[in-house]
Amino acid sequence: MAETNLTVADDTPTALVVREVIEAGEPYQFTGERQLQERLAVALTSRFGDLVHREDRLNDRMRIDFMVGGVGVEVKVKGAAPTVARQLAAYAAHPAVDELLLVSTVPAHIGVPAMTFVGGVGAAPDVLILSGGAL
């Protein structure tokens, strides 16, 4: 049975707790973004159970890789930082997304929060650069 005590104060997952769960599983070995998502799904589901939703459709045009409670998690193994920033800004403006976590293997994505929220809506995403890599 998945543990349900997700934060000290209540049962709401936070980006920090989600990040810690993902970091605890490193290094992840994968051959592409889909396989990395599968590895992360195992780690997240083992900790958060039914609170994890994969490929969660926020609306007709937006589908985020994971929603863990109110935490949106987007996974990237490639992509230009400005493109990723625009995508995350759209997610952040959605009312279902309380916090964002970008999980990436691209070191250049560390600057995405600054690009995303210059005059943007919502909180800037946290960025986790994974040290694992493609097989």
KEFI-359541 format. One record per residue: residue in three letters; y, z negated, x negated of N, C-alpha, C in turn. Coordinates in pm, 1 decimal. Each point is the difference from the previous one (the first is absolute). Last residue first. Example, Ala and Ser with C-alpha at 12.3 -4.5 7.8 and 13.67 -1.06 7.14 Angstrom:
{node 'SER', {-225.0, -708.0, -1285.0}, {119.0, -6.0, -82.0}, {109.0, -73.0, 77.0}}
{node 'ALA', {-572.0, 7.0, -29.0}, {119.0, 0.0, 89.0}, {120.0, 0.0, -90.0}}
//
This chain:
{node 'LEU', {506.2, 2227.2, -2090.5}, {-120.8, 19.8, -79.0}, {0.1, 136.2, -64.1}}
{node 'ALA', {449.3, -289.9, 133.4}, {-94.7, 98.8, 48.9}, {-117.5, 12.8, -96.6}}
{node 'GLY', {261.0, -466.6, 1.1}, {31.0, 141.0, -4.5}, {-110.2, 87.4, 50.4}}
{node 'GLY', {272.0, -536.9, -46.2}, {-122.9, 79.3, 0.8}, {32.8, 146.2, -2.7}}
{node 'SER', {334.8, -339.0, 40.1}, {-36.4, 30.7, -138.0}, {-130.3, 79.0, -9.3}}
{node 'LEU', {405.4, -30.3, 397.8}, {-135.5, -39.4, -38.6}, {-29.9, 43.7, -142.3}}
{node 'ILE', {461.8, -134.5, 269.1}, {-54.8, 108.6, -80.7}, {-135.4, -47.8, -50.4}}
{node 'LEU', {336.3, -141.7, 421.7}, {-107.8, -45.0, -86.9}, {-54.4, 122.2, -71.7}}
{node 'VAL', {466.4, -159.4, 300.9}, {-78.0, 106.1, -64.6}, {-101.0, -63.4, -93.8}}
{node 'ASP', {320.6, -115.7, 472.2}, {-52.5, -51.3, -124.1}, {-84.1, 113.8, -58.8}}
{node 'PRO', {415.0, 100.6, 342.6}, {-143.2, -23.3, -22.2}, {-25.6, -68.2, -132.8}}
{node 'ALA', {446.5, -67.9, 314.1}, {-51.2, 85.8, -106.6}, {-147.9, -29.6, -23.0}}
{node 'ALA', {218.4, -82.4, 485.2}, {-7.6, -62.3, -132.2}, {-56.3, 99.1, -101.0}}
{node 'GLY', {283.8, 165.4, 443.5}, {-120.5, -74.7, -34.5}, {5.8, -55.4, -141.4}}
{node 'VAL', {279.8, 434.3, 99.1}, {-31.7, -101.5, 100.3}, {-126.2, -71.5, -44.7}}
{node 'GLY', {383.2, 259.4, -329.9}, {-113.8, 14.6, 90.3}, {-15.0, -115.4, 96.1}}
{node 'GLY', {314.3, 105.5, -387.2}, {48.0, 18.9, 135.8}, {-111.4, 12.8, 103.5}}
{node 'VAL', {-187.9, 16.9, -429.6}, {143.8, 15.3, -16.2}, {52.4, 34.0, 138.8}}
{node 'PHE', {-475.2, -75.7, -114.1}, {84.2, -83.0, 84.7}, {146.5, -1.6, -36.9}}
{node 'THR', {-369.0, 256.6, -219.0}, {-33.8, -6.3, 141.9}, {109.1, -64.1, 82.8}}
{node 'MET', {4.1, 31.1, -485.7}, {27.5, 129.1, 63.8}, {-13.9, -7.8, 151.4}}
{node 'ALA', {-110.4, -379.8, -259.6}, {143.5, 25.7, -12.6}, {38.0, 130.8, 68.6}}
{node 'PRO', {-463.3, -118.1, -20.7}, {79.5, -87.1, 88.7}, {149.6, 27.2, -6.2}}
{node 'VAL', {-308.6, 245.8, -295.3}, {8.5, 42.2, 139.7}, {82.1, -96.3, 86.8}}
{node 'GLY', {-140.8, -9.2, -489.9}, {139.8, 11.4, 42.5}, {18.6, 36.5, 145.6}}
{node 'ILE', {-429.1, -29.5, -216.1}, {58.0, -134.5, -7.3}, {146.6, 2.4, 47.4}}
{node 'HIS', {-296.9, 387.8, -57.8}, {22.7, -53.1, 134.7}, {60.2, -140.4, -1.9}}
{node 'ALA', {-146.8, 248.7, -392.5}, {134.1, 37.5, 45.4}, {31.1, -53.5, 139.1}}
{node 'PRO', {-441.8, -50.2, -203.2}, {102.7, -91.9, -51.0}, {141.5, 32.4, 48.0}}
{node 'VAL', {-471.1, 94.2, 247.3}, {105.1, 79.1, -64.2}, {110.4, -93.6, -48.8}}
{node 'THR', {-389.1, -100.6, 275.8}, {-45.6, 12.7, -138.4}, {103.6, 75.0, -82.6}}
{node 'SER', {37.3, -327.5, 474.6}, {6.7, 129.4, -67.4}, {-62.6, -6.4, -138.8}}
{node 'VAL', {142.7, -250.0, 502.3}, {-103.1, -16.2, -102.0}, {-14.5, 136.0, -65.9}}
{node 'LEU', {381.7, -265.2, 323.0}, {-43.7, 126.7, -57.2}, {-98.4, -31.8, -110.9}}
{node 'LEU', {186.6, -278.0, 448.8}, {-55.5, -8.7, -134.5}, {-45.0, 139.5, -39.3}}
{node 'LEU', {336.3, -270.4, 401.3}, {-68.7, 116.3, -56.5}, {-49.6, -31.1, -140.5}}
{node 'GLU', {152.9, -264.7, 507.3}, {8.3, 6.0, -145.8}, {-78.7, 122.0, -45.5}}
{node 'ASP', {63.1, -57.4, 458.8}, {85.6, -111.0, -42.1}, {25.3, 1.2, -149.7}}
{node 'VAL', {-149.2, 365.2, 402.5}, {-9.8, -28.1, -143.4}, {101.0, -107.7, -37.6}}
{node 'ALA', {-35.3, 192.6, 440.6}, {-128.7, -66.3, -26.4}, {-13.1, -44.0, -145.6}}
{node 'PRO', {386.1, 253.2, 174.0}, {-0.7, -141.3, 39.0}, {-132.4, -72.5, -26.8}}
{node 'HIS', {216.8, 415.0, -294.2}, {-84.7, -16.5, 118.5}, {-10.8, -148.4, 35.5}}
{node 'ALA', {225.1, 178.3, -390.6}, {83.6, 1.2, 120.8}, {-81.9, -20.5, 126.8}}
{node 'ALA', {-204.9, 39.5, -431.3}, {75.8, -126.2, 8.0}, {84.8, -7.7, 125.6}}
{node 'TYR', {-240.1, 400.9, -106.8}, {-89.1, -108.1, 42.2}, {78.1, -129.3, 21.9}}
{node 'ALA', {236.4, 362.0, -176.2}, {-36.4, 25.8, 140.0}, {-92.3, -109.4, 52.4}}
{node 'ALA', {111.7, -11.9, -451.8}, {118.3, -33.5, 79.8}, {-28.4, 22.8, 148.6}}
{node 'LEU', {-327.1, 129.7, -315.1}, {3.9, -144.9, 20.7}, {120.9, -42.8, 82.6}}
{node 'GLN', {-38.5, 456.8, -120.9}, {-111.7, -37.3, 87.0}, {4.3, -149.4, 31.6}}
{node 'ARG', {306.6, 168.0, -313.3}, {34.5, 44.6, 135.7}, {-108.6, -41.1, 99.7}}
{node 'ALA', {-82.9, -86.3, -455.8}, {107.6, -85.7, 50.7}, {38.6, 38.6, 142.0}}
{node 'VAL', {-306.2, 269.5, -235.6}, {-63.6, -125.6, 41.4}, {105.2, -93.0, 60.4}}
{node 'THR', {159.7, 393.3, -187.4}, {-79.5, 32.5, 118.0}, {-66.2, -125.0, 56.3}}
{node 'PRO', {237.7, -33.1, -410.4}, {90.7, 17.2, 115.0}, {-74.2, 32.1, 130.0}}
{node 'ALA', {-259.8, -45.2, -408.6}, {57.3, -125.6, 49.5}, {96.7, 20.9, 116.6}}
{node 'ALA', {-408.9, 336.3, -93.4}, {132.2, -25.5, -56.5}, {60.2, -124.2, 64.4}}
{node 'GLY', {-539.8, 88.3, -52.4}, {116.8, 21.0, 85.7}, {128.2, -37.3, -69.8}}
{node 'LYS', {-545.7, -181.7, -24.7}, {89.2, 104.0, -51.0}, {119.4, 8.1, 93.8}}
{node 'VAL', {-329.0, -312.3, 78.9}, {-48.9, 27.4, -136.0}, {78.4, 114.1, -62.9}}
{node 'LYS', {54.6, -395.6, 431.3}, {35.3, 126.5, -63.8}, {-63.1, 9.1, -138.6}}
{node 'VAL', {28.2, -299.6, 510.7}, {-71.1, 20.9, -125.4}, {36.3, 137.6, -54.9}}
{node 'GLU', {201.7, -406.8, 363.9}, {-12.3, 142.5, -28.9}, {-57.9, 15.3, -140.2}}
{node 'VAL', {58.0, -394.1, 411.9}, {-44.2, 26.6, -137.3}, {-18.4, 150.6, -14.2}}
{node 'GLY', {252.5, -400.5, 344.1}, {-41.9, 137.2, -21.2}, {-34.9, 20.2, -146.1}}
{node 'VAL', {21.7, -447.7, 335.9}, {21.5, 52.5, -135.1}, {-54.6, 142.4, -7.2}}
{node 'GLY', {-29.5, -324.8, 375.6}, {126.8, 72.6, -5.4}, {32.4, 59.4, -135.1}}
{node 'GLY', {-496.8, -84.2, 97.7}, {98.0, -73.7, 79.1}, {127.9, 83.2, 3.5}}
{node 'VAL', {-226.0, 241.4, -271.2}, {-67.5, -129.7, -7.7}, {94.3, -97.6, 69.3}}
{node 'MET', {-78.1, 562.4, -50.6}, {82.6, -106.8, 54.3}, {-85.6, -125.1, -6.2}}
{node 'PHE', {-19.0, 502.7, -279.2}, {-53.0, -125.2, 54.7}, {111.5, -77.6, 68.0}}
{node 'ASP', {73.1, 458.1, -132.8}, {-138.2, -17.6, -45.9}, {-64.8, -125.5, 56.9}}
{node 'ILE', {375.8, 262.8, 280.6}, {-1.1, -77.0, -124.2}, {-144.8, -29.5, -38.2}}
{node 'ARG', {272.1, 378.9, 307.1}, {-126.7, -72.7, -8.5}, {-3.0, -67.8, -137.4}}
{node 'MET', {354.5, 302.2, 357.5}, {-18.4, -94.8, -111.1}, {-133.6, -71.0, 10.2}}
{node 'ARG', {183.7, 322.6, 326.7}, {19.5, 62.1, -131.3}, {-27.5, -91.7, -118.4}}
{node 'ASP', {-35.4, -127.0, 475.3}, {-61.7, 132.8, -8.2}, {7.7, 63.3, -137.9}}
{node 'ASN', {21.8, -520.4, -10.4}, {49.3, 87.8, 106.4}, {-63.7, 137.0, -20.6}}
{node 'LEU', {-167.3, -364.6, -235.8}, {119.9, -70.0, 45.2}, {69.3, 77.5, 111.7}}
{node 'ARG', {-522.5, -31.4, -197.7}, {100.7, 93.2, 50.7}, {117.0, -80.2, 57.3}}
{node 'ASP', {-383.1, -113.3, -389.8}, {63.2, -48.0, 123.3}, {113.4, 94.5, 40.1}}
{node 'GLU', {-385.8, -34.7, -353.1}, {62.0, 121.4, 54.8}, {64.9, -31.5, 134.6}}
{node 'ARG', {-280.9, -399.4, -93.6}, {14.5, 114.6, -90.6}, {60.1, 118.2, 71.4}}
{node 'HIS', {7.7, -561.3, 60.8}, {-12.4, 127.1, 72.4}, {28.1, 113.2, -97.7}}
{node 'VAL', {-106.8, -573.1, 17.9}, {17.6, 121.1, -81.2}, {-24.7, 122.8, 87.4}}
{node 'LEU', {-63.9, -454.2, 147.0}, {143.6, 25.2, -10.8}, {30.1, 127.8, -77.7}}
{node 'ASP', {-444.8, -200.3, 72.3}, {47.4, 90.4, 104.8}, {150.3, 25.1, -3.0}}
{node 'GLY', {-179.7, -215.9, -439.5}, {-83.0, 35.3, 115.1}, {63.3, 100.3, 93.8}}
{node 'PHE', {137.2, -222.8, -442.2}, {78.8, -5.2, 122.1}, {-74.9, 43.4, 125.5}}
{node 'ARG', {-198.7, -25.2, -455.1}, {93.7, -112.2, 7.8}, {64.4, -15.2, 137.8}}
{node 'SER', {-303.6, 355.8, -106.2}, {-73.6, -122.8, -33.2}, {89.8, -122.5, 11.1}}
{node 'THR', {187.1, 429.6, 61.0}, {-80.6, -41.1, 114.9}, {-77.5, -127.2, -29.2}}
{node 'LEU', {254.0, 197.5, -351.0}, {86.7, -51.4, 106.6}, {-80.3, -51.2, 118.8}}
{node 'ALA', {-231.6, 204.0, -365.0}, {66.4, -123.8, -42.4}, {82.1, -60.6, 113.5}}
{node 'VAL', {-201.8, 418.2, 78.8}, {-102.7, -103.1, -17.0}, {65.2, -133.6, -35.4}}
{node 'ALA', {277.4, 376.2, 19.6}, {-43.4, -40.6, 134.4}, {-104.6, -109.7, -7.5}}
{node 'LEU', {146.1, 211.0, -398.5}, {96.6, -97.8, 50.5}, {-39.9, -50.6, 138.2}}
{node 'ARG', {-258.8, 342.6, -187.2}, {-16.5, -122.8, -80.1}, {94.2, -110.2, 50.4}}
{node 'GLU', {43.2, 425.5, 193.9}, {-127.5, -61.4, 39.4}, {-23.1, -130.2, -74.6}}
{node 'GLN', {372.6, 261.1, -120.4}, {19.6, -62.7, 130.4}, {-127.9, -68.6, 47.6}}
{node 'LEU', {-28.6, 255.1, -387.8}, {76.1, -122.3, -26.3}, {26.0, -73.7, 130.9}}
{node 'GLN', {-198.2, 418.4, 33.4}, {-95.5, -98.5, -51.8}, {71.2, -131.3, -34.8}}
{node 'ARG', {269.3, 358.9, 146.1}, {-90.2, -41.1, 108.0}, {-97.4, -107.1, -49.3}}
{node 'GLU', {292.5, 209.4, -314.5}, {67.0, -96.0, 87.3}, {-91.7, -52.4, 110.3}}
{node 'GLY', {-250.7, 164.9, -436.1}, {114.7, 52.8, 73.3}, {54.8, -105.4, 93.3}}
{node 'THR', {-363.5, -85.2, -292.9}, {15.8, 140.5, -38.0}, {117.0, 66.2, 71.8}}
{node 'PHE', {-124.6, -538.3, -176.2}, {5.0, 94.2, 110.6}, {16.7, 141.6, -53.9}}
{node 'GLN', {-28.2, -582.2, -105.6}, {-40.1, 129.7, -52.3}, {-9.2, 96.6, 116.8}}
{node 'TYR', {270.1, -492.8, -112.0}, {-66.6, 86.6, 96.6}, {-33.5, 131.6, -69.0}}
{node 'PRO', {71.8, -522.0, -213.3}, {45.4, 138.8, 11.1}, {-82.8, 76.8, 102.1}}
{node 'GLU', {153.9, -388.7, 185.7}, {18.6, 95.3, -110.3}, {-101.2, -23.9, -110.9}}
{node 'GLY', {74.1, -259.0, 423.1}, {-109.8, 95.7, -9.7}, {10.8, 97.9, -114.2}}
{node 'ALA', {334.8, -333.6, 114.6}, {-122.5, -72.4, -35.3}, {-118.3, 94.7, -17.2}}
{node 'GLU', {427.7, 155.5, 156.8}, {-2.2, -25.3, -144.7}, {-128.5, -67.6, -43.2}}
{node 'ILE', {73.0, 65.5, 463.7}, {-23.4, 127.4, -69.0}, {-9.0, -21.1, -150.1}}
{node 'VAL', {110.1, -372.9, 259.2}, {-137.4, 41.8, 30.6}, {-32.9, 129.5, -73.1}}
{node 'GLU', {442.4, -157.0, -25.9}, {-91.0, -84.4, -78.3}, {-145.9, 38.0, 22.6}}
{node 'ARG', {334.2, 215.7, 260.0}, {7.0, 42.0, -140.1}, {-99.1, -80.2, -85.2}}
{node 'VAL', {54.8, -130.7, 445.0}, {-71.4, 127.6, -5.9}, {-4.2, 49.8, -144.1}}
{node 'VAL', {257.5, -379.6, 79.2}, {-141.9, -32.0, 11.1}, {-84.1, 127.6, -7.5}}
{node 'LEU', {468.9, 53.5, 1.3}, {-43.0, -71.0, -120.8}, {-149.7, -30.2, 2.9}}
{node 'ALA', {211.9, 189.1, 378.4}, {-18.4, 99.5, -105.8}, {-48.8, -67.7, -128.1}}
{node 'THR', {-131.6, -246.5, 446.3}, {125.9, 37.3, -63.7}, {-29.7, 101.8, -108.4}}
{node 'PRO', {-252.1, -199.3, 486.4}, {-6.1, 49.4, -137.5}, {140.8, 31.2, -51.0}}
{node 'THR', {-121.6, -376.3, 371.1}, {60.6, 131.4, -14.6}, {-11.9, 46.7, -145.0}}
{node 'ASP', {-122.1, -434.1, 232.4}, {-104.3, 100.9, -15.6}, {54.8, 141.5, -13.2}}
{node 'ASP', {260.1, -465.8, -168.3}, {-60.3, 47.6, 124.4}, {-106.0, 105.0, -30.1}}
{node 'ALA', {230.6, -265.2, -348.3}, {67.6, -45.0, 121.1}, {-70.6, 39.7, 129.0}}
{node 'VAL', {-154.6, 124.7, -446.4}, {5.6, -145.0, 7.0}, {52.2, -44.9, 136.2}}
{node 'THR', {-252.3, 459.3, -9.1}, {115.1, -53.1, -70.9}, {-3.1, -151.4, 14.0}}
{node 'LEU', {-364.2, 240.1, 168.9}, {57.0, 103.0, -84.8}, {122.6, -44.1, -77.3}}
{node 'ASN', {-462.2, -153.9, 266.5}, {118.2, -73.0, -44.3}, {71.1, 84.4, -104.4}}
{node 'THR', {-422.3, 132.2, 195.3}, {115.8, 29.4, 83.9}, {124.3, -78.2, -39.6}}
{node 'GLU', {-501.1, 224.1, -206.2}, {88.0, -115.9, 1.6}, {124.4, 34.3, 80.8}}
{node 'ALA', {-481.2, 236.7, 89.5}, {122.2, 10.1, -78.6}, {83.7, -126.4, 15.4}}
{node 'MET', {-546.5, 33.4, 31.8}, {119.4, 0.0, 84.5}, {124.6, 0.0, -88.1}}
//
